[in-house]
Amino acid sequence: MSRVTIPVSETFFEYRGRRYRRQSGGDGFVRVYTDVPPTIDTFPDAQDFSAGGDQPWVALPRDVLTARYSQEVTGRWRGTSVRVEGVVPRSGGKVAIRYLGNCPDEAVAAGFDGNQNDGWSATVPPSEVEDVRVETTKHPMVTR
């Protein structure tokens, strides 16, 4: 049986014409995930990198990145509007979703956990999220 996957909301950075998924960041640098173990030849501007593990990464200075992309993924779950937040580790491929409505009774009836102050969320198989829409916005890098 093949596992159903859907895109998730996340941030990408552009380096040398390619987009890389954001891992984390700090003062003046961004860590991004790479498809292959990074080397100084493939990332000559790297401040640091990790070639081991399941998700290799590289730390790059912000001033060598040419753009930031925000990917917003929305859909419907049990008749409600949701944002697809990300894949939940060790869940068998389930995704975290967040309720986008403003009616607590609707959120509770649909099966979300949470409250009015912190919001409503659920962990669900991706196959249950319908009408998936992906909106990607390119943002220029701002130098300080």
Secondary structure, 3 states (H helix, E strand, C coil): CCCCCCCCCEEEEEECCEEEEEEEEECCEEEEECCCCCCCCCCCCCCEEECCCCCCEEEEEHHHCCEEEEEEEEEEECCEEEEEEEECCCCCCCEEEEECCCCHHHHHHHCCEEECCCEEEEEECHHHCEEEEEEEEEEECCCC
